[in-house]
Amino acid sequence: MTALHIQIDDPAREDVTALLQTHAAFALEESPPDTCHFLDVAGLKTPDISFWSARKDGALLGVVALKTLSDADGEVKSMHVAEAARGQGAARALMVHLIEQARQKGLKKLWLETGNTQGFQAAVALYAKLGFTHCPPFGCYQETDFNIFMMLDLSSAHAA
C-alpha cells in the first residue's frame, strides 16, 4: 500500500485544474456567487500563495493553499478533496501539512472563510478538530448567511 504524498504542485496542472473547477462548482452549488471566495488558477499562482497536492499512486486526492497575509498571518484557501478520495485521511493530512508549513514560515495565526451549509460540515468539523475556532470576519470578508470564519492560534499547544 503506497503512502499519501504531499508536494508543492502547479494549479495549472491538468488534473489539478479539473479538481479546482470541481471545487468552484461545489461552492457555487452550495452558496450564492457573491458569497463564494475561491481562487482560480491565476489567483493561486501569485507569489503570496503556496499550493500543495496530495497524491497516492500518482492519483490526485486533494489540494490546499496557504495565502500569506502578513508576517504573522496566513489564510487557508482552496481546500478540496476529490469525492472518491474522501474518508481516506487526505483532508487531514493536507491541513496538518499546511499548519506545519505555516509554523515554519513563522506565522502566528491561520484564518479561513468557508461555507456553512450542509456540504461544508465535514470540512468545518475537521477544522475544529485541528484547533480552529469560530471568529468574526477578517480582512475584507463580509459576514453573510452562507459563510463562517475560523482562526487557529499557531502558538497554542493544542494546534495540530
DSSP file with accessible surface (Angstrom, degrees, kcal/mol):
  #  RESIDUE AA STRUCTURE BP1 BP2  ACC     N-H-->O    O-->H-N    N-H-->O    O-->H-N    TCO  KAPPA ALPHA  PHI   PSI    X-CA   Y-CA   Z-CA
    1    1 A M              0   0  212      0, 0.0     2,-0.3     0, 0.0    56,-0.0   0.000 360.0 360.0 360.0 123.4    0.0    0.0    0.0
    2    2 A T        -     0   0   69      1,-0.1     2,-0.1     3,-0.0     3,-0.1  -0.568 360.0-121.5 -80.7 140.5    1.5    3.3   -1.1
    3    3 A A        -     0   0   78     -2,-0.3    54,-0.4     1,-0.1     2,-0.2  -0.359  31.6 -94.1 -77.4 158.9    1.6    6.2    1.3
    4    4 A L        -     0   0   58     52,-0.1     2,-0.5    -2,-0.1    52,-0.2  -0.510  40.0-153.6 -69.6 135.6    0.0    9.5    0.7
    5    5 A H  E     -A   55   0A 106     50,-3.2    50,-2.6    -2,-0.2     2,-0.5  -0.971   7.0-164.4-120.3 121.9    2.4   12.0   -0.8
    6    6 A I  E     +A   54   0A  37     -2,-0.5     2,-0.3    48,-0.2    48,-0.2  -0.913  21.8 160.0-106.5 130.4    2.0   15.8   -0.3
    7    7 A Q  E     -A   53   0A  58     46,-2.2    46,-2.6    -2,-0.5     2,-0.1  -0.974  48.2 -90.9-145.6 156.3    4.0   18.0   -2.6
    8    8 A I  E     -A   52   0A 113     -2,-0.3     2,-0.3    44,-0.2    44,-0.3  -0.461  57.3-177.0 -59.6 138.9    4.2   21.6   -3.9
    9    9 A D        -     0   0   20     42,-2.2    42,-0.2    -2,-0.1     3,-0.0  -0.902  30.5-106.4-140.7 170.8    2.2   21.5   -7.1
   10   10 A D    >   -     0   0   66     -2,-0.3     3,-2.2     1,-0.1     6,-0.2  -0.880  15.9-150.0-102.3 118.5    1.1   23.7  -10.1
   11   11 A P  T 3  S+     0   0    7      0, 0.0     9,-0.2     0, 0.0    -1,-0.1   0.738  98.7  61.0 -59.5 -19.9   -2.5   24.8  -10.1
   12   12 A A  T 3  S+     0   0   49     29,-0.1     2,-0.1     4,-0.1    29,-0.0   0.525  74.8 117.4 -85.3  -5.2   -2.3   24.8  -13.9
   13   13 A R  S <> S-     0   0  100     -3,-2.2     4,-3.1     1,-0.1     5,-0.3  -0.395  77.4-117.2 -61.5 139.1   -1.5   21.1  -14.0
   14   14 A E  H  > S+     0   0  174      1,-0.3     4,-2.1     2,-0.2     5,-0.1   0.873 110.1  41.0 -53.3 -50.8   -4.4   19.4  -15.9
   15   15 A D  H  > S+     0   0   56      1,-0.2     4,-1.9     2,-0.2    -1,-0.3   0.877 116.3  51.3 -69.9 -31.6   -5.7   17.1  -13.1
   16   16 A V  H  > S+     0   0    0     -3,-0.2     4,-2.7     2,-0.2    -2,-0.2   0.940 108.6  50.7 -68.0 -45.6   -5.3   19.9  -10.5
   17   17 A T  H  X S+     0   0   31     -4,-3.1     4,-2.2     1,-0.2    -2,-0.2   0.911 108.9  52.4 -57.9 -41.3   -7.2   22.4  -12.7
   18   18 A A  H  X S+     0   0   47     -4,-2.1     4,-2.0    -5,-0.3    -1,-0.2   0.915 110.3  47.5 -62.3 -42.0  -10.0   19.9  -13.1
   19   19 A L  H  X S+     0   0   13     -4,-1.9     4,-2.5     1,-0.2    -2,-0.2   0.903 110.1  52.6 -67.6 -38.1  -10.2   19.4   -9.3
   20   20 A L  H  X S+     0   0   12     -4,-2.7     4,-2.4     2,-0.2    -1,-0.2   0.873 107.7  51.9 -64.1 -35.1  -10.2   23.2   -8.8
   21   21 A Q  H  X S+     0   0  128     -4,-2.2     4,-2.5     2,-0.2    -1,-0.2   0.901 109.2  49.7 -67.3 -37.6  -13.1   23.5  -11.2
   22   22 A T  H  X S+     0   0   78     -4,-2.0     4,-2.6     2,-0.2    -2,-0.2   0.913 109.6  52.5 -63.7 -41.6  -15.0   20.9   -9.2
   23   23 A H  H  X S+     0   0   22     -4,-2.5     4,-2.4     2,-0.2    -2,-0.2   0.931 111.0  46.3 -58.9 -46.9  -14.2   22.9   -6.1
   24   24 A A  H  X S+     0   0   18     -4,-2.4     4,-2.5     1,-0.2    -2,-0.2   0.922 112.2  50.0 -64.3 -43.7  -15.6   26.1   -7.7
   25   25 A A  H  X S+     0   0   44     -4,-2.5     4,-1.8     1,-0.2    -1,-0.2   0.911 110.5  50.8 -62.6 -41.3  -18.7   24.3   -8.9
   26   26 A F  H  X S+     0   0   41     -4,-2.6     4,-1.8     2,-0.2     3,-0.2   0.944 110.5  48.5 -60.2 -48.5  -19.3   22.8   -5.5
   27   27 A A  H  X S+     0   0   10     -4,-2.4     4,-1.8     1,-0.2    -2,-0.2   0.917 111.9  49.3 -59.6 -42.1  -19.0   26.2   -3.8
   28   28 A L  H  < S+     0   0   79     -4,-2.5    -1,-0.2     1,-0.2    -2,-0.2   0.785 109.7  51.8 -71.1 -26.4  -21.4   27.8   -6.3
   29   29 A E  H  < S+     0   0  155     -4,-1.8    -1,-0.2    -3,-0.2    -2,-0.2   0.828 116.3  40.7 -72.8 -34.1  -24.0   24.9   -5.8
   30   30 A E  H  < S+     0   0   56     -4,-1.8    -2,-0.2    -5,-0.2    -1,-0.2   0.699 123.3  24.0 -87.1 -25.0  -23.9   25.4   -2.0
   31   31 A S  S  < S-     0   0   10     -4,-1.8    -1,-0.1    -5,-0.2     5,-0.1  -0.978  87.7 -89.1-144.1 153.5  -23.8   29.3   -1.8
   32   32 A P    >   -     0   0   42      0, 0.0     3,-2.4     0, 0.0     4,-0.3  -0.313  45.3-113.3 -61.0 146.4  -24.8   32.4   -3.8
   33   33 A P  G >  S+     0   0   95      0, 0.0     3,-1.6     0, 0.0    -4,-0.0   0.840 114.1  59.7 -53.4 -36.6  -22.0   33.5   -6.1
   34   34 A D  G 3  S+     0   0  136      1,-0.3     0, 0.0     3,-0.0     0, 0.0   0.554 105.1  50.5 -75.0  -1.7  -21.4   36.8   -4.2
   35   35 A T  G <  S+     0   0    9     -3,-2.4     2,-0.4    -7,-0.0    -1,-0.3   0.373  89.6  97.2-109.8   2.0  -20.6   34.8   -1.1
   36   36 A C    <   +     0   0   25     -3,-1.6   111,-0.0    -4,-0.3    78,-0.0  -0.791  43.5 177.4 -95.7 133.8  -18.0   32.5   -2.8
   37   37 A H        +     0   0   62     -2,-0.4    -1,-0.1    76,-0.1    76,-0.1  -0.044  25.7 141.3-127.7  31.4  -14.4   33.4   -2.4
   38   38 A F        -     0   0   68    -14,-0.1     2,-0.4    39,-0.1    -2,-0.0  -0.366  47.0-124.1 -73.5 154.0  -12.5   30.6   -4.2
   39   39 A L        -     0   0   40     -2,-0.1   -15,-0.1     1,-0.0     2,-0.1  -0.799  15.1-136.5 -99.0 143.1   -9.4   31.4   -6.3
   40   40 A D     >  -     0   0  104     -2,-0.4     4,-1.4     1,-0.1     5,-0.2  -0.265  41.7 -86.5 -83.6-179.2   -9.0   30.5   -9.9
   41   41 A V  H >> S+     0   0   36      1,-0.2     3,-0.6     2,-0.2     4,-0.5   0.926 130.2  50.1 -57.8 -45.6   -5.7   29.1  -11.3
   42   42 A A  H >4 S+     0   0   69      1,-0.2     3,-1.2     2,-0.2    -1,-0.2   0.906 108.8  53.0 -60.8 -39.8   -4.3   32.6  -11.9
   43   43 A G  H >4 S+     0   0   20      1,-0.3     3,-0.5     2,-0.1    -1,-0.2   0.750 108.1  51.1 -67.0 -23.7   -5.2   33.6   -8.3
   44   44 A L  H << S+     0   0    4     -4,-1.4    -1,-0.3    -3,-0.6    -2,-0.2   0.476  99.9  65.4 -90.6  -4.0   -3.4   30.5   -7.0
   45   45 A K  T << S+     0   0  109     -3,-1.2    -1,-0.2    -4,-0.5    -2,-0.1   0.024  75.5 115.5-107.2  26.9   -0.2   31.3   -8.9
   46   46 A T  S X  S-     0   0   51     -3,-0.5     3,-2.0     1,-0.1    -3,-0.0  -0.604  79.0-110.0 -94.4 159.0    0.7   34.5   -7.1
   47   47 A P  T 3  S+     0   0  141      0, 0.0    -1,-0.1     0, 0.0    -3,-0.0   0.734 115.1  59.7 -62.0 -22.0    3.8   35.0   -5.0
   48   48 A D  T 3  S+     0   0   57     19,-0.1    20,-3.0     2,-0.0     2,-0.4   0.423  93.8  84.0 -86.8   4.4    1.8   35.1   -1.7
   49   49 A I  E <   - B   0  67A  18     -3,-2.0     2,-0.4    18,-0.2    18,-0.2  -0.901  54.6-167.7-113.6 132.6    0.4   31.6   -2.3
   50   50 A S  E     - B   0  66A  24     16,-2.4    16,-2.7    -2,-0.4     2,-0.4  -0.974  18.5-164.3-109.5 132.9    1.9   28.2   -1.5
   51   51 A F  E     - B   0  65A   9     -2,-0.4   -42,-2.2    14,-0.2     2,-0.3  -0.973   8.9-179.0-128.7 129.3    0.0   25.4   -3.2
   52   52 A W  E     -AB   8  64A   7     12,-2.9    12,-2.0    -2,-0.4     2,-0.3  -0.925  10.3-158.7-126.3 153.5    0.1   21.7   -2.4
   53   53 A S  E     -AB   7  63A   0    -46,-2.6   -46,-2.2    -2,-0.3     2,-0.5  -0.900  12.4-140.3-123.3 156.7   -1.5   18.5   -3.7
   54   54 A A  E     +AB   6  62A   0      8,-2.7     7,-3.4    -2,-0.3     8,-1.4  -0.975  27.4 177.0-114.2 129.0   -2.0   15.1   -2.1
   55   55 A R  E     -AB   5  60A  14    -50,-2.6   -50,-3.2    -2,-0.5     2,-0.4  -0.954  19.4-165.2-132.4 152.4   -1.5   12.1   -4.3
   56   56 A K  E >  S- B   0  59A  46      3,-2.0     3,-2.2    -2,-0.3   -52,-0.1  -0.986  84.7 -11.5-137.2 124.1   -1.5    8.3   -3.8
   57   57 A D  T 3  S-     0   0  118    -54,-0.4     3,-0.1    -2,-0.4    -1,-0.1   0.853 130.0 -57.8  52.7  35.1    0.0    6.1   -6.5
   58   58 A G  T 3  S+     0   0   57      1,-0.2     2,-0.4   -53,-0.0    -1,-0.3   0.256 109.4 125.9  84.0 -13.7    0.1    9.2   -8.7
   59   59 A A  E <   -B   56   0A  55     -3,-2.2    -3,-2.0     1,-0.1     2,-0.4  -0.646  64.9-119.6 -83.5 133.4   -3.7    9.9   -8.4
   60   60 A L  E     +B   55   0A  27     -2,-0.4    -5,-0.2    -5,-0.2     3,-0.1  -0.561  36.4 169.3 -72.6 124.2   -4.7   13.3   -7.2
   61   61 A L  E     -     0   0A  18     -7,-3.4    21,-3.0    -2,-0.4     2,-0.3   0.744  58.2 -28.4-103.3 -36.4   -6.7   13.1   -4.0
   62   62 A G  E     -BC  54  81A   0     -8,-1.4    -8,-2.7    19,-0.3    -1,-0.4  -0.990  47.7-138.6-170.7 172.8   -6.8   16.8   -2.9
   63   63 A V  E     +BC  53  80A   0     17,-2.6    17,-2.3    -2,-0.3     2,-0.3  -0.946  12.7 178.1-141.9 159.5   -5.4   20.2   -2.8
   64   64 A V  E     -B   52   0A   0    -12,-2.0   -12,-2.9    -2,-0.3     2,-0.3  -0.963  10.1-155.8-158.3 152.8   -4.8   23.1   -0.4
   65   65 A A  E     -BC  51  77A   0     12,-2.7    12,-2.8    -2,-0.3     2,-0.5  -0.965   7.7-148.7-133.4 151.2   -3.2   26.5   -0.5
   66   66 A L  E     -BC  50  76A   0    -16,-2.7   -16,-2.4    -2,-0.3     2,-0.6  -0.984  11.8-161.2-118.6 119.1   -1.7   28.9    2.1
   67   67 A K  E     -BC  49  75A  61      8,-2.9     8,-2.7    -2,-0.5     2,-0.6  -0.904  16.2-136.9-100.0 122.6   -2.0   32.6    1.3
   68   68 A T  E     + C   0  74A  43    -20,-3.0     6,-0.2    -2,-0.6     3,-0.1  -0.704  25.5 175.6 -79.7 120.4    0.4   34.7    3.3
   69   69 A L        -     0   0   74      4,-2.5     2,-0.3    -2,-0.6     5,-0.2   0.756  64.3 -26.8 -93.8 -33.5   -1.5   37.8    4.6
   70   70 A S  S    S-     0   0   49      3,-1.9    -1,-0.3     0, 0.0     3,-0.0  -0.922  81.1 -73.2-162.7-175.8    1.3   39.4    6.7
   71   71 A D  S    S+     0   0  160     -2,-0.3     3,-0.1     1,-0.2    -3,-0.0   0.744 133.9  29.7 -63.1 -22.6    4.4   38.4    8.6
   72   72 A A  S    S+     0   0   34     35,-0.2    36,-2.9     1,-0.1    37,-2.2   0.580 113.9  63.8-112.6 -14.8    2.2   36.9   11.2
   73   73 A D  E     + d   0 109A  44     34,-0.2    -4,-2.5    35,-0.2    -3,-1.9  -0.919  47.5 175.7-126.2 143.1   -1.0   35.8    9.4
   74   74 A G  E     -Cd  68 110A   0     35,-2.1    37,-2.6    -2,-0.4     2,-0.4  -0.924  17.7-140.8-135.8 161.2   -1.9   33.3    6.8
   75   75 A E  E     -Cd  67 111A   7     -8,-2.7    -8,-2.9    -2,-0.3     2,-0.4  -0.984  15.5-128.7-126.6 135.3   -5.2   32.1    5.2
   76   76 A V  E     +C   66   0A   7     35,-2.7    37,-0.5    -2,-0.4     2,-0.3  -0.678  37.8 176.8 -78.0 128.1   -6.3   28.6    4.2
   77   77 A K  E     +C   65   0A  17    -12,-2.8   -12,-2.7    -2,-0.4   -39,-0.1  -0.937  48.9   9.3-131.9 154.7   -7.5   28.7    0.6
   78   78 A S  E     +     0   0A   7     -2,-0.3     2,-0.6   -14,-0.2   -15,-0.1   0.765  66.6 172.4  53.5  36.3   -8.8   26.1   -1.9
   79   79 A M  E     +     0   0A  24    -15,-0.1     2,-0.3   -14,-0.1   -15,-0.2  -0.662  15.6 148.2 -75.9 117.2   -9.0   23.1    0.4
   80   80 A H  E     -C   63   0A  11    -17,-2.3   -17,-2.6    -2,-0.6     2,-0.4  -0.950  31.6-162.6-155.6 135.5  -10.7   20.4   -1.6
   81   81 A V  E     -C   62   0A  11     -2,-0.3   -19,-0.3   -19,-0.3     5,-0.1  -0.961  36.6-105.1-117.8 134.4  -10.6   16.6   -1.6
   82   82 A A    >>  -     0   0   24    -21,-3.0     3,-1.6    -2,-0.4     4,-0.6  -0.280  29.7-121.0 -56.0 140.9  -11.9   14.6   -4.6
   83   83 A E  G >4 S+     0   0  155      1,-0.3     3,-1.2     2,-0.2    -1,-0.1   0.890 112.6  53.7 -54.9 -41.7  -15.2   13.0   -3.8
   84   84 A A  G 34 S+     0   0   97      1,-0.3    -1,-0.3     3,-0.0    -2,-0.1   0.711 109.3  50.3 -67.8 -17.7  -13.8    9.5   -4.5
   85   85 A A  G X4 S+     0   0    3     -3,-1.6     3,-1.2   -24,-0.2     5,-0.5   0.448  81.1 121.2-100.5  -0.8  -11.0   10.1   -2.0
   86   86 A R  T <<  +     0   0  120     -3,-1.2    -3,-0.0    -4,-0.6    -4,-0.0  -0.306  69.2  29.9 -67.7 146.3  -13.0   11.3    0.9
   87   87 A G  T 3  S+     0   0   88      1,-0.0    -1,-0.2     0, 0.0    -2,-0.0   0.490  93.0  98.4  86.0   4.6  -12.7    9.4    4.2
   88   88 A Q  S <  S-     0   0  108     -3,-1.2    -2,-0.1     0, 0.0    -3,-0.0   0.345  99.9-104.3-105.6   3.0   -9.1    8.3    3.4
   89   89 A G  S  > S+     0   0   42     -4,-0.1     4,-2.4     3,-0.0     5,-0.2   0.492  84.4 123.3  92.1   2.6   -7.4   11.0    5.5
   90   90 A A  H  > S+     0   0    3     -5,-0.5     4,-2.7     2,-0.2     5,-0.2   0.912  73.3  51.3 -65.8 -41.5   -6.2   13.2    2.7
   91   91 A A  H  > S+     0   0   30      2,-0.2     4,-2.5     1,-0.2     5,-0.2   0.948 113.2  44.5 -62.6 -47.1   -8.0   16.3    4.0
   92   92 A R  H  > S+     0   0  124      1,-0.2     4,-2.9     2,-0.2     5,-0.3   0.928 113.5  50.7 -62.6 -44.6   -6.5   16.0    7.5
   93   93 A A  H  X S+     0   0   31     -4,-2.4     4,-2.3     1,-0.2    -2,-0.2   0.914 111.4  48.4 -61.4 -42.0   -3.0   15.2    6.0
   94   94 A L  H  X S+     0   0    0     -4,-2.7     4,-2.6     2,-0.2    -1,-0.2   0.926 113.7  46.6 -63.4 -44.1   -3.2   18.3    3.8
   95   95 A M  H  X S+     0   0    0     -4,-2.5     4,-2.7    -5,-0.2    -2,-0.2   0.909 111.6  50.0 -68.3 -40.7   -4.3   20.5    6.7
   96   96 A V  H  X S+     0   0   32     -4,-2.9     4,-2.6     2,-0.2    -1,-0.2   0.927 112.2  49.4 -62.6 -41.2   -1.6   19.2    9.0
   97   97 A H  H  X S+     0   0   38     -4,-2.3     4,-2.6    -5,-0.3    -2,-0.2   0.937 110.9  49.1 -61.8 -46.8    1.0   19.8    6.3
   98   98 A L  H  X S+     0   0    0     -4,-2.6     4,-2.7     2,-0.2    -2,-0.2   0.922 111.2  49.9 -59.7 -44.3   -0.3   23.4    5.8
   99   99 A I  H  X S+     0   0    0     -4,-2.7     4,-2.3     1,-0.2    -1,-0.2   0.923 111.1  49.2 -62.1 -43.4   -0.2   24.1    9.5
  100  100 A E  H  X S+     0   0   88     -4,-2.6     4,-2.2     1,-0.2    -1,-0.2   0.919 112.2  48.3 -62.1 -42.8    3.4   22.7    9.7
  101  101 A Q  H  X S+     0   0   47     -4,-2.6     4,-1.7     2,-0.2    -2,-0.2   0.894 109.2  53.1 -65.6 -39.2    4.4   24.9    6.8
  102  102 A A  H  <>S+     0   0    0     -4,-2.7     5,-2.4     1,-0.2     4,-0.3   0.916 109.5  49.0 -62.4 -41.9    2.7   28.0    8.3
  103  103 A R  H ><5S+     0   0   87     -4,-2.3     3,-1.6     1,-0.2    -2,-0.2   0.911 108.2  53.5 -62.9 -42.4    4.7   27.4   11.5
  104  104 A Q  H 3<5S+     0   0  146     -4,-2.2    -1,-0.2     1,-0.3    -2,-0.2   0.829 105.6  54.3 -62.9 -30.8    7.9   27.0    9.6
  105  105 A K  T 3<5S-     0   0   97     -4,-1.7    -1,-0.3    -5,-0.1    -2,-0.2   0.518 120.0-113.4 -76.8  -8.0    7.2   30.4    7.9
  106  106 A G  T < 5 +     0   0   34     -3,-1.6    -3,-0.2    -4,-0.3    -2,-0.1   0.616  59.6 160.1  85.0  14.6    6.9   31.9   11.4
  107  107 A L      < -     0   0    8     -5,-2.4    -1,-0.2    -6,-0.2   -34,-0.2  -0.381  28.1-163.5 -69.8 148.4    3.2   32.6   11.1
  108  108 A K        +     0   0  123    -36,-2.9    46,-2.5     1,-0.3    47,-0.7   0.693  69.3  27.2-103.3 -27.6    1.3   33.1   14.3
  109  109 A K  E     -dE  73 153A  76    -37,-2.2   -35,-2.1    44,-0.2     2,-0.4  -0.997  58.3-155.2-140.7 144.9   -2.3   32.7   13.1
  110  110 A L  E     -dE  74 152A   0     42,-2.4    42,-2.9    -2,-0.3     2,-0.3  -0.964  17.3-168.6-115.7 136.8   -4.2   30.9   10.4
  111  111 A W  E     -dE  75 151A  46    -37,-2.6   -35,-2.7    -2,-0.4     2,-0.3  -0.855   5.4-178.7-120.1 154.8   -7.5   32.2    9.2
  112  112 A L  E     - E   0 150A   3     38,-2.3    38,-2.4    -2,-0.3     2,-0.4  -0.992  17.0-156.3-152.9 153.4  -10.2   30.7    7.0
  113  113 A E  E     + E   0 149A  31    -37,-0.5     2,-0.3    -2,-0.3    36,-0.2  -0.987  29.2 157.8-122.6 134.6  -13.5   31.5    5.5
  114  114 A T  E     - E   0 148A  16     34,-2.2    34,-2.6    -2,-0.4     2,-0.0  -0.944  41.2 -83.9-148.6 172.4  -15.8   28.7    4.4
  115  115 A G  E     - E   0 147A   6     -2,-0.3    32,-0.3    32,-0.2     9,-0.1  -0.297  21.5-152.6 -76.2 164.2  -19.4   27.9    3.8
  116  116 A N        +     0   0   56     30,-1.1    31,-0.1   -86,-0.1    -1,-0.1   0.312  58.0 108.4-121.1   8.3  -21.9   26.9    6.5
  117  117 A T  S >  S-     0   0   29     29,-0.4     3,-1.9     1,-0.1     4,-0.5  -0.264  89.2 -90.1 -80.0 173.9  -24.3   24.8    4.5
  118  118 A Q  G >  S+     0   0  158      1,-0.3     3,-1.6     2,-0.2     4,-0.4   0.849 123.0  62.9 -53.5 -38.9  -24.6   21.0    4.9
  119  119 A G  G 3  S+     0   0   35      1,-0.3    -1,-0.3     2,-0.1     4,-0.2   0.725 105.3  46.3 -62.4 -21.2  -22.0   20.4    2.2
  120  120 A F  G <> S+     0   0   21     -3,-1.9     4,-2.5     1,-0.1    -1,-0.3   0.462  84.1  96.2 -97.4  -3.9  -19.3   22.2    4.2
  121  121 A Q  H <> S+     0   0   72     -3,-1.6     4,-2.5    -4,-0.5     5,-0.2   0.858  80.4  53.1 -63.4 -35.7  -20.0   20.5    7.5
  122  122 A A  H  > S+     0   0   83     -4,-0.4     4,-2.1     2,-0.2    -1,-0.2   0.927 112.1  46.4 -64.5 -40.9  -17.3   17.8    7.2
  123  123 A A  H  > S+     0   0   31     -4,-0.2     4,-2.8     2,-0.2    -2,-0.2   0.933 111.8  50.3 -65.6 -45.1  -14.7   20.4    6.5
  124  124 A V  H  X S+     0   0   13     -4,-2.5     4,-2.4     1,-0.2    -2,-0.2   0.916 110.3  50.8 -60.4 -41.0  -15.8   22.6    9.4
  125  125 A A  H  X S+     0   0   47     -4,-2.5     4,-2.4    -5,-0.2    -1,-0.2   0.908 110.2  49.6 -64.0 -40.7  -15.7   19.6   11.7
  126  126 A L  H  X S+     0   0   28     -4,-2.1     4,-1.8     2,-0.2    -2,-0.2   0.943 109.5  51.0 -62.7 -47.2  -12.1   18.8   10.6
  127  127 A Y  H  <>S+     0   0   12     -4,-2.8     5,-2.4     1,-0.2     4,-0.2   0.923 110.6  49.5 -57.0 -43.4  -11.0   22.4   11.1
  128  128 A A  H ><5S+     0   0   51     -4,-2.4     3,-1.7     1,-0.2    -1,-0.2   0.917 108.2  52.9 -63.1 -41.9  -12.5   22.3   14.6
  129  129 A K  H 3<5S+     0   0  169     -4,-2.4    -1,-0.2     1,-0.3    -2,-0.2   0.815 106.5  54.6 -62.4 -29.3  -10.7   19.0   15.4
  130  130 A L  T 3<5S-     0   0    3     -4,-1.8    30,-1.6    -3,-0.2    -1,-0.3   0.433 129.6 -95.8 -85.3   0.2   -7.4   20.7   14.3
  131  131 A G  T < 5S+     0   0   29     -3,-1.7    22,-0.3     1,-0.3    -3,-0.2   0.413  74.6 143.9 104.5  -1.7   -8.0   23.5   16.8
  132  132 A F      < -     0   0    5     -5,-2.4    -1,-0.3    -6,-0.2     2,-0.3  -0.483  30.7-161.9 -68.7 141.7   -9.6   26.2   14.6
  133  133 A T  E     -F  151   0A  79     18,-2.6    18,-2.5    -2,-0.1     2,-0.0  -0.911  26.2 -94.4-124.0 153.8  -12.2   28.2   16.5
  134  134 A H  E     +F  150   0A 120     -2,-0.3    16,-0.3    16,-0.2    14,-0.0  -0.349  51.5 166.9 -65.0 145.0  -15.0   30.4   15.2
  135  135 A C        -     0   0   29     14,-2.1    14,-0.5    -2,-0.0     3,-0.1  -0.932  38.5 -82.1-150.1 170.0  -14.2   34.1   14.9
  136  136 A P        -     0   0   98      0, 0.0    12,-0.0     0, 0.0    -1,-0.0  -0.262  67.0 -71.4 -69.6 167.1  -15.5   37.3   13.4
  137  137 A P        -     0   0   47      0, 0.0     2,-0.3     0, 0.0     6,-0.1  -0.194  54.5-156.8 -56.2 150.3  -14.8   38.1    9.7
  138  138 A F    >   -     0   0   20     -3,-0.1     3,-2.0     4,-0.1    -3,-0.0  -0.829  50.0  -2.1-126.3 165.9  -11.2   39.1    8.9
  139  139 A G  T 3  S-     0   0   76     -2,-0.3   -70,-0.0     1,-0.3     0, 0.0  -0.246 127.0 -26.8  56.3-134.2   -9.6   41.0    6.1
  140  140 A C  T 3  S+     0   0  125      2,-0.1    -1,-0.3     0, 0.0     2,-0.1   0.318 102.7 124.4 -94.8   4.6  -12.0   42.3    3.5
  141  141 A Y    <   -     0   0   31     -3,-2.0     2,-0.4     1,-0.0  -104,-0.0  -0.378  47.8-150.6 -68.9 148.3  -14.6   39.5    4.1
  142  142 A Q        -     0   0  143     -2,-0.1     2,-0.2    -5,-0.0    -2,-0.1  -0.944  20.4-115.3-116.2 139.8  -18.2   40.3    5.0
  143  143 A E        +     0   0  141     -2,-0.4     2,-0.3    -6,-0.1     5,-0.1  -0.511  42.3 169.3 -72.1 136.0  -20.4   38.0    7.1
  144  144 A T    >   -     0   0   44      3,-0.2     3,-0.8    -2,-0.2  -109,-0.0  -0.815  52.0 -96.2-133.2-179.5  -23.4   36.6    5.2
  145  145 A D  T 3  S+     0   0  142     -2,-0.3    -2,-0.1     1,-0.2   -29,-0.0   0.528 120.8  52.4 -74.3  -5.1  -26.0   33.9    5.9
  146  146 A F  T 3  S+     0   0   76    -31,-0.1   -30,-1.1   -30,-0.0   -29,-0.4   0.333 101.5  58.1-117.0   5.1  -23.8   31.5    3.9
  147  147 A N  E <   -E  115   0A   4     -3,-0.8     2,-0.3   -32,-0.3   -32,-0.2  -0.926  49.7-165.4-137.9 163.2  -20.3   31.7    5.5
  148  148 A I  E     -E  114   0A  30    -34,-2.6   -34,-2.2    -2,-0.3     2,-0.4  -0.928  15.2-138.3-136.6 163.8  -18.4   31.3    8.7
  149  149 A F  E     -E  113   0A   5    -14,-0.5   -14,-2.1    -2,-0.3     2,-0.3  -0.960  18.0-176.6-128.0 141.7  -14.9   32.3    9.8
  150  150 A M  E     -EF 112 134A   0    -38,-2.4   -38,-2.3    -2,-0.4     2,-0.3  -0.962   5.9-162.8-138.4 155.3  -12.4   30.4   11.8
  151  151 A M  E     -EF 111 133A  30    -18,-2.5   -18,-2.6    -2,-0.3     2,-0.5  -0.991   6.8-156.0-140.0 144.2   -8.9   31.0   13.2
  152  152 A L  E     -E  110   0A   3    -42,-2.9   -42,-2.4    -2,-0.3     2,-0.8  -0.989  13.8-144.5-121.7 121.8   -6.1   28.9   14.5
  153  153 A D  E >   -E  109   0A  61     -2,-0.5     3,-1.5   -22,-0.3     6,-0.2  -0.777  10.6-161.5 -83.3 109.2   -3.6   30.3   17.0
  154  154 A L  T 3  S+     0   0   10    -46,-2.5   -45,-0.2    -2,-0.8    -1,-0.2   0.641  86.0  63.6 -71.7 -13.2   -0.4   28.6   16.0
  155  155 A S  T 3  S+     0   0   93    -47,-0.7    -1,-0.3     3,-0.0     2,-0.2   0.597  81.4 105.1 -83.1  -9.7    1.3   29.4   19.3
  156  156 A S  S X  S-     0   0   40     -3,-1.5     3,-1.1     1,-0.1    -4,-0.0  -0.465  72.4-138.4 -72.8 138.1   -1.3   27.3   21.1
  157  157 A A  T 3  S+     0   0  101      1,-0.2    -1,-0.1    -2,-0.2    -3,-0.0   0.722 102.8  60.2 -66.1 -19.0   -0.1   23.9   22.3
  158  158 A H  T 3  S+     0   0  168     -5,-0.1    -1,-0.2   -27,-0.1     2,-0.1   0.595  77.1 110.3 -87.0 -12.9   -3.4   22.4   21.1
  159  159 A A    <         0   0   10     -3,-1.1   -28,-0.2    -6,-0.2   -29,-0.1  -0.403 360.0 360.0 -65.7 141.0   -2.9   23.4   17.4
  160  160 A A              0   0   41    -30,-1.6    -1,-0.2    -2,-0.1   -29,-0.1   0.749 360.0 360.0 -49.9 360.0   -2.3   20.4   15.1
